[in-house]
């Protein structure tokens, strides 16, 4: 029987943690499997992929449209391909429900990788019913944390495979050594250097972080750098101006190499309402930074061993974030043991062993 070809489905590539995993996983698969294609509108990311056939709209116009339009265009491209040739397996990183319906219509096997906790996107009965029904049509579901896997079972009665994010420690450390052309985080500055790296969206909830920092503006000397892009940028800028925090907090546009900024910080803070398995926490751990994170579903509690490797606070609790920052400021030396503990726990995210798990699942369907 002729071996099937693999299509990776990722309509919108935007440069976040999901994308980092997309690049790592796709390139590893292409080193082991022949004839891999990706359907996407993200033409500018072509150089991030090796030995992978790019299937994209001919016009760059679609790259600057909304996610929903990108989904529609890429689903149309997928349908046209499957209409001509059904000798494919599809691996979806995005638009999982729509992609599953298209694949099942054409009788194609599909693997989906879910990227964020269902508690953040399936809050009403109708959504839960639809997700449960459609996810039942998939051939394999991959999630990236044990808690995430439990949620899929509880929410949708679906069995998922847990594969932790493969972590390229050598690359993170290498890139972290690059020079910073930014005076805001001076080495000679004795202020407490705080960093957050995430999209500016409601999910990442940087407004709660800003409120926590506002409580500290007269208590401690700090500088906070928030790196990302997104629809909430103006809202965050307005809050910073309104509270007179311009000299203490700086927003920086999305960076292809955030590691050099993390490396120059003292403290990493994640303020998310929900996650899957936040890659950025793992990156901060590689660079031996202390972490304060919301105890959001899913990932932070699992990554930090329920607080043994960092500090956890309730979602949306800016007062708790403020108190934990003060606690860190006063107890940095004592808290070094948590940094060491978290660094040693990174074996769970071993690069090669986790990538091999992806390869085994995909090869079982080719």
N, C-alpha and C positions, 0 to 999 in steps of 0.2 A: 504494500500500500504506500502511495506517495506521501511523503512527509509534508505536513501543512506549513504554510508560511505564517509569520507573526506580524500582526499590526498593533502598534501601540497607539492608543487614542488619547490625545491631550489637546483639546481645541485651543485653550488659552494658556500660554506660558507667560508668567508674570514675574518670575525671579524670586519667589519665596522659598520656604522650607520644602514644600511639596516638589517644587522644581528641582531643588538640589538632589532630592532622592530620585526624581525622574532621570536626571542626567547620569547619576551613578549607576542606577539599576539598568537603564537602557544600554549604556556602554559596556557593562559587564556581560549582558545578554548577547550583544553583538559580537563579543569576542568568543562566544561559545556556540552561537546559533547563526546559520546562514539565512539570508533573505528576510531581514527585519525592516519594516517600514514604520514611519510615524505620521499620523494625520494630525495636523495642527495649523493654526494661523500664525504661529510664532516664528516667522521666517528669520528674524534677526538673531535667533538662537541656534541657527543651523550649525555653527562652528562648535557648539557644545556637545554635538553628537559625532560618534565615530562609526563608520561603516554602516550607516543607517540611511535608507532611502527616504527622502523628505517628500511628503505628499501635501502640498499646500495650495490655496487659491493663487492664481497667477498674479493678482493685484495685491499690493501692499495695503490697499484701502481697508481690508477686513481686519487687519491687525489693530486698528485703532477704534474698532466698534465695541459694543457692549459684549459681555460674556454670552448672553443669550443668543445674540446674532452669530457669534463665533461657533456656539454649539450647533446651531441650525445649519450653518455652512458646512461644518465638518461632518455632521451626520448625513447630510446630502452626499458629500464626497464618499463617505463610507458605504452608503446605500448603492451608489453607482458602481463602486468596485465590486461589492458582493453580488450585484446583479449579473456581472460578467463572469465572476470566478468565485466559487465558494470554498476554495481550498485554503482557508485561513482560520487562525485562532486570533481572537481580539483580546488585548490586555488594556483595560480602561483605567486611566488615572483620574478621569473627570467626566462629568455628565453621565454618571454611571447608570442611572435608571433609563435615560433615553437611549444610551448605547446598548443596554441590555435588550430593550424592546426591539431595536433594529436587528440585532444579532439573532434573536429568537425568531423573528419574522422570516429571516433567511436560513434558519437552521444552523447557525454558526455557534461554535463554543466560545464562551466569554469568561474571562477572569477579571474581576474588578478589585481595585485597591481603594478602600475608603480612607479618607484623610482626616476627618474630624468627627468628634463624638456625636452620635445621634441625638443626644440631649440638647444639642444646639440647633438642630434643623428638622426635628420631627415631633413638634409639641402638640399637635392636635390629632384627633382620632382618624380623620380622613387621610392625613399624611402618613400616619403610622400604618394604616391599612394598605395604602398604595405601595409603600416601601416594602412591607412584609410580602405582599403579593409578587411584586416585580423582582425583588432580590431572590426570591425562591426560584426564579428562572435561571439564575447564574450557575455556572459550573463550578467556580471557585471564588471565594471572597477572601481577600487578604486585608488584615488590619495590623496596626503597629504597636499595640500594647495589650496586655492581658486584660486590663479593665475594659478596654475598648471591645475586646472579644466577648466579655461577659455582657456588655450592653447590647451587642447585636443579638445575643441569645435571649436576653430579657425583653428587648423591644420588639424583635421581629421573628423570634423562634428560628433563627438562622445560625448555622455553625460556620464560624470563620477560622482562618488560619492566622495565628499571630506570628509575624516576622518583625523583629526590631529593626529600626533604621540602621543601615550599614554606615559606620562612621569612619571617615578617612582622616585619622588623627594626624598623619604625617603632612597632609596637604594643609590642614587647619593651622598647624604649628608653623609651617613654612610661610604661609600667607600672613600670619600674625606678626611676622618680623618686619613687614614693610613699613616704611616711614610714613608718618602722618603729617600732612600739610594743613594743620588746623591748630590754631593757638588756644582754642577753648580748653583742650585737655593737656595743658602743659605739665611736663614732668616736675618742673620746679614749683608748681602750684600745690600747696598743702591741703587743698580742699578735698573732701570725699568725692571721688569720681564715680558716678552712677550711670548705668547704661541700660537702654531698652532697645531691642531690635525687633520690629514687627510691622506689618501693614497697619496703616492708620484707619482702622475699621472698628465698628461696635464690638466685634468679637474680641479684638485685642485690648480694648478698653483702656487706652492710655489716659483717658480723662480721670479715671480713678487714681492712677499713678500721680498725675499732676496735682490732684487734690491732696494726696498724701504729702507730696513735696511742699505744697503751699503751707502746710502746718509746720514745716521745719525751717522756713526761710529766716526766722529770727532766732532759731535755736542752735543750728550748726552751720558750718561753712561747707557748702557742697556745690558741685557742678553736675548737671544731668544732661546726657546726650540721648536723644530719641531719634532713631534711624528708621526710615521707611518711606512709604508713600501710600496715598489712599484718599477716600472721599471725606474723611474727618480731619484733613489737614487744617483747613480754615478754622474749624471749631477748636482745635488744639492751640493754634496760633492766637486766636482771640482770647482764650482763657489765660494764656501766658502773659499777654499784654494787660488784660484786665486786673490780674493779681500782681503786676509789677515784677514778674519773674524773668524778664528778658536777659538779665546778666547771669542768671543761675541755670537757666534751661535753654537748650538749643535744639531745634529740629533740623535734622540733616536728611537730605533726599536719599533714596535707596542707593546702597553701596554694593558693588559686586564683590568687594572684599571687606566685610564688616569685622573680620577677625582682628585686624590691626587696632580697631577702636575698642573692641572687647578687651584685648590684651592690655590696653592703656588704662583700663578702668579698675576700680576696687570692688565694685558690687554690681551684679546683674539682677534686674528685676523683670519678672514676667507678670503681667496684669490681666491675662486673658480670662474670658468668661467660659470658653470651652476650647479644647484642642483635640488632637489625635495622639500624637507623641511629639511634643515640641522640640524639633531639631536644635533650635537655638540654645536650649538648656544644655544639651549634650556638648555643644560647641564651647559654651562657657565653662563647662566642667573640664574639657580638654585643656583649656587655658588656665585652669586652676583659679577660677573666680568664685567668690561666695555668691550664693543664689537665694533670693527671696522670690517666691512664686505663689500665685493664687492656687488654692487647692481645687482647681477646676477639673471637670471631666474632659478628657482623660489624659493621663500621662505624667503630670508633675509629681503626684504622690508616689507613683511607681518608680519614676526616675530617681527621686530623692529619698527613697526608702522610708516614706512616711515621716520625713523630717530629719532623718539621721544624716543626710547629705546636704541639708540646707534648711531654710525656714519656709513654712507654708502658712498662708493667711486665707481667710474666707473670700470668696469672689465678691468684688464690689466694695470691699471694706477698706476705705482709704485711711481710716484711723489706725487700723492694724498694720498697714504698710508703713505708715509713719513711725509707729512704735518699734517695728522690726528694724527699720533703718537706724533709729537711735540706739537700739540694742546692739546692732553690728558695730556702730561707731565706737561704742564704749567697751566692746568685748572682742575686738578683732583678733588679738593673739589667742584667746581661748577658743575662738571659732575656727581656727586653722585645722583642727582635727576633723571638722565636717568637710572641709575642702579636700583633705587627704582621703577621707572615706569615699566621697563622691567620685574622685578621680580613679580610685581603685575599682569602683563598681562599673567602670566603663567596659569591662570585658564582655558584658552582655550584648554590646553593640558592635561586636567584632565584624570587621569589614567583609572578610572573605566568607565566613561561615553563614552570615545572614544573606549574602548575595547568592550563595549556593542553594539556599532554601527557595529563593525565587526561581532559580534555574530548574530545580527539581519539579516544582509545581507546574511550570510552563511546559517543560519537556514531556510531562505525563499526558498532556493534551495535544501535543503536536503530532 
